[in-house]
């Protein structure tokens, strides 16, 4: 069970665990959707979003307070949860692309900086 406050650190820990113990079941807490994507990429099988289920419970209270029947509130919440989890899986691909683009941009900037330093030394 991985519950670390710093997203980058939790991803690094997950990567180390996955590399050293590939068969270990990893369960982790994520702060937001981006953190979920990073943990999934690091090999975490089960990721729980920090405030997601609390938000669903709060929505249930609102629905009941508005006079909804408990069954109707449950159906609405389950529908939202299913749609949101589906969206999260679909956006994993887009997240990978954005990460690759950021890495390429970083490499280009580093190469440009090295080239600029080399040009200054010669000139």
ABEGO torsion letter per residue (X at the ends): XBBBABAAAAAAAAAAAAAABAABBBBBBBABAAAAAAAAAAGBABBBBAAAAAAAAAAAAAAAAAGBBAAAAAAAAAAAAAAAAAAAAAAAAAAAAAAAAAAAAAAAAAAAAAAAAAAAAAX
